[in-house]
């Protein structure tokens, strides 16, 4: 059995009352930083700003749709709103906030002092950040020479030939394609960094089969990013060539194919969903065991399922295109492959349930969000299976049913797990716990708003309400449902504001956390909160998957069972 | 819940991990390969679908000489790395210079090919990126590859300058090896592009 001689984590001798630094010094420190923790927090802060902006856009859309024959915003503005909402949420909220958590947590969890390439890390963040600024600069600069357009209004898929010069004059679409292109470069850079860090910077004893599951999921997610974002980058280059140099990739008049763009976009688009959801799986795989006071059930199966999702998710993209008409062979293949991806995800759900089963469950706010995630992700998966059946998809494709389905994944699963992650790791990042009392209010209000909004949204879809519709006639029978959906959106906004308040209040008044407030088992809790710049005073070395358990229970270490 | 953080220290045997540079370059190659695959798919999808001429058969000549040059540069860059590993500086500079020269010949060949294709006085209808689908896919795929050759040449030239000024020694073997991996990738991509554009597509 491994003998352990623990050493103190930090030898930081800074006095508590160090002189206040000038604002400029602080600013310079953050802008020029290459510390993975600071870059992680920059990512998170930047995404939260965009989350508020894109959430505001969603609210405007819901106000417009709350009543029939409404004209709260103009039809042109409405097109811009759903384009900007989708693009922002996927590329400038979802990706960066998950990369932010990855940046912060992965080196700490594997006992490293920084990412493998710190300067590349800073570069990736800033290029993504400028991509986001470029997207929003389009509100000012998109006018171009034609006086047409302001922000992009081509939808977040930007289907050809709508993006061609003839149909999208001005520069708005150029801003869209450049912003997405830059975000893609940033994503590949960070993914490269995460993979290299995980492969080459693990602390002694941290074999691949001893890594925390979150690290495994970030590894899978980053590998998937390479193969998913590559096609998107290629398609953006083609679109730019079409728009700037007059080439004909997606120009039907010269024989080009609009369907090719759809294929290229969805070869990116579907794996992207898994890129976004896998970190959420990672958070769940850390939070659920700690608050069930049990080791994760089926570690090996979880890892295998993650890798399985990576592979299967690359063969399902055309289920977004059933309505195009793929022919019987295509329909059958993509229906089956889409159903097959339910298997590894199902394995994960069962493993989380088995982890909770028989555990001594602590219902902290983080755990509440994680449990809600389990239910909601399963429901989202079930509507996904419905949509995978090509004939049903012909009925429901392009309707509000689809909108409800993917918001169940993106909000019900990913955002809920992100909230859980905030409640769980906020003390590590700031040194203070988020208020549990405010947190419970946040959870219940957001949960009610979420279900009011997105449960009911399925129904207008089944009644035939198309997505992206600007307004509807009063006699369609969609009014009450839409009104309730909009009310739900408003309640979620209130829930989010409570969360923002909690973050600010707890930063100043929250309970001091100490290094390990949850009695957890992974290495990030073996440092001070917040961790010193060098993370670990000495390099840790581990002998099992739960090094801090071994430390706290030397009489019953994990190594005997693994 | 412990009040002070403690770092676990377990007894661990010998601990060796893969090199950061090699893993990072492998990741970059995967991501780049995904981009190239999409361009290759677009090329194959549009073969023979142009609504107007010129066709590949009319205007394309097979660039055998320059292809041989590019592929041999993989061998020379390999020798540059192994000379550096052995610490033979003069040989490193020589092999690097040869690599840059061979890569440069390839790039010049592509330039001349493009010039002839675009030139209207060359006895055939001029081909630009706007002419037809063949022009669109040809210039973008070959151009994407050529831009990778340019990036590789810039880095190899830098390495050559460092080698000539004596700043390169056997400590830098791994760095040069990572660069050589990129160069091998660029060469491997050319085999695919060559087959797609000049063999199957013609």
Boltz contact constraints between the chains, C-beta under 6 A:
constraints:
  - contact:
      token1: [A, 2]
      token2: [B, 10]
      max_distance: 6.0
  - contact:
      token1: [A, 2]
      token2: [B, 11]
      max_distance: 6.0
  - contact:
      token1: [A, 4]
      token2: [B, 9]
      max_distance: 6.0
  - contact:
      token1: [A, 4]
      token2: [B, 10]
      max_distance: 6.0
  - contact:
      token1: [A, 5]
      token2: [B, 9]
      max_distance: 6.0
  - contact:
      token1: [A, 6]
      token2: [B, 6]
      max_distance: 6.0
  - contact:
      token1: [A, 6]
      token2: [B, 9]
      max_distance: 6.0
  - contact:
      token1: [A, 7]
      token2: [B, 7]
      max_distance: 6.0
  - contact:
      token1: [A, 9]
      token2: [B, 5]
      max_distance: 6.0
  - contact:
      token1: [A, 9]
      token2: [B, 7]
      max_distance: 6.0
  - contact:
      token1: [A, 116]
      token2: [B, 20]
      max_distance: 6.0
  - contact:
      token1: [A, 188]
      token2: [B, 31]
      max_distance: 6.0
  - contact:
      token1: [A, 192]
      token2: [B, 24]
      max_distance: 6.0
  - contact:
      token1: [A, 192]
      token2: [B, 27]
      max_distance: 6.0
  - contact:
      token1: [A, 195]
      token2: [B, 27]
      max_distance: 6.0
  - contact:
      token1: [A, 196]
      token2: [B, 20]
      max_distance: 6.0
  - contact:
      token1: [A, 196]
      token2: [B, 23]
      max_distance: 6.0
  - contact:
      token1: [A, 196]
      token2: [B, 24]
      max_distance: 6.0
  - contact:
      token1: [A, 199]
      token2: [B, 18]
      max_distance: 6.0
  - contact:
      token1: [A, 199]
      token2: [B, 23]
      max_distance: 6.0
  - contact:
      token1: [A, 200]
      token2: [B, 17]
      max_distance: 6.0
  - contact:
      token1: [A, 200]
      token2: [B, 18]
      max_distance: 6.0
  - contact:
      token1: [A, 200]
      token2: [B, 20]
      max_distance: 6.0
  - contact:
      token1: [A, 200]
      token2: [B, 23]
      max_distance: 6.0
  - contact:
      token1: [A, 204]
      token2: [B, 12]
      max_distance: 6.0
  - contact:
      token1: [A, 204]
      token2: [B, 15]
      max_distance: 6.0
  - contact:
      token1: [A, 205]
      token2: [B, 10]
      max_distance: 6.0
  - contact:
      token1: [A, 205]
      token2: [B, 12]
      max_distance: 6.0
  - contact:
      token1: [A, 226]
      token2: [B, 30]
      max_distance: 6.0
  - contact:
      token1: [A, 226]
      token2: [B, 31]
      max_distance: 6.0
  - contact:
      token1: [A, 227]
      token2: [B, 34]
      max_distance: 6.0
  - contact:
      token1: [A, 230]
      token2: [B, 31]
      max_distance: 6.0
  - contact:
      token1: [A, 230]
      token2: [B, 34]
      max_distance: 6.0
  - contact:
      token1: [A, 230]
      token2: [B, 35]
      max_distance: 6.0
  - contact:
      token1: [A, 231]
      token2: [B, 34]
      max_distance: 6.0
  - contact:
      token1: [A, 231]
      token2: [B, 38]
      max_distance: 6.0
  - contact:
      token1: [A, 233]
      token2: [B, 35]
      max_distance: 6.0
  - contact:
      token1: [A, 234]
      token2: [B, 35]
      max_distance: 6.0
  - contact:
      token1: [A, 234]
      token2: [B, 38]
      max_distance: 6.0
  - contact:
      token1: [A, 234]
      token2: [B, 39]
      max_distance: 6.0
  - contact:
      token1: [A, 241]
      token2: [B, 140]
      max_distance: 6.0
  - contact:
      token1: [A, 245]
      token2: [B, 129]
      max_distance: 6.0
  - contact:
      token1: [A, 246]
      token2: [B, 130]
      max_distance: 6.0
  - contact:
      token1: [A, 247]
      token2: [B, 129]
      max_distance: 6.0
  - contact:
      token1: [A, 247]
      token2: [B, 136]
      max_distance: 6.0
  - contact:
      token1: [A, 248]
      token2: [B, 133]
      max_distance: 6.0
  - contact:
      token1: [A, 248]
      token2: [B, 136]
      max_distance: 6.0
  - contact:
      token1: [A, 249]
      token2: [B, 136]
      max_distance: 6.0
  - contact:
      token1: [A, 254]
      token2: [B, 51]
      max_distance: 6.0
  - contact:
      token1: [A, 255]
      token2: [B, 49]
      max_distance: 6.0
  - contact:
      token1: [A, 255]
      token2: [B, 51]
      max_distance: 6.0
  - contact:
      token1: [A, 255]
      token2: [B, 133]
      max_distance: 6.0
  - contact:
      token1: [A, 514]
      token2: [B, 3]
      max_distance: 6.0
  - contact:
      token1: [A, 515]
      token2: [B, 5]
      max_distance: 6.0
  - contact:
      token1: [A, 516]
      token2: [B, 1]
      max_distance: 6.0
  - contact:
      token1: [A, 516]
      token2: [B, 2]
      max_distance: 6.0
  - contact:
      token1: [A, 519]
      token2: [B, 1]
      max_distance: 6.0
  - contact:
      token1: [A, 526]
      token2: [B, 5]
      max_distance: 6.0
  - contact:
      token1: [A, 526]
      token2: [B, 7]
      max_distance: 6.0
  - contact:
      token1: [A, 527]
      token2: [B, 5]
      max_distance: 6.0
  - contact:
      token1: [A, 528]
      token2: [B, 5]
      max_distance: 6.0
  - contact:
      token1: [A, 536]
      token2: [B, 7]
      max_distance: 6.0
  - contact:
      token1: [A, 538]
      token2: [B, 7]
      max_distance: 6.0
  - contact:
      token1: [A, 540]
      token2: [B, 7]
      max_distance: 6.0
  - contact:
      token1: [A, 540]
      token2: [B, 8]
      max_distance: 6.0
  - contact:
      token1: [A, 541]
      token2: [B, 9]
      max_distance: 6.0
  - contact:
      token1: [A, 541]
      token2: [B, 10]
      max_distance: 6.0
  - contact:
      token1: [A, 541]
      token2: [B, 12]
      max_distance: 6.0
  - contact:
      token1: [A, 542]
      token2: [B, 8]
      max_distance: 6.0
  - contact:
      token1: [A, 542]
      token2: [B, 10]
      max_distance: 6.0
  - contact:
      token1: [A, 543]
      token2: [B, 10]
      max_distance: 6.0
  - contact:
      token1: [A, 547]
      token2: [B, 8]
      max_distance: 6.0
  - contact:
      token1: [A, 551]
      token2: [B, 8]
      max_distance: 6.0
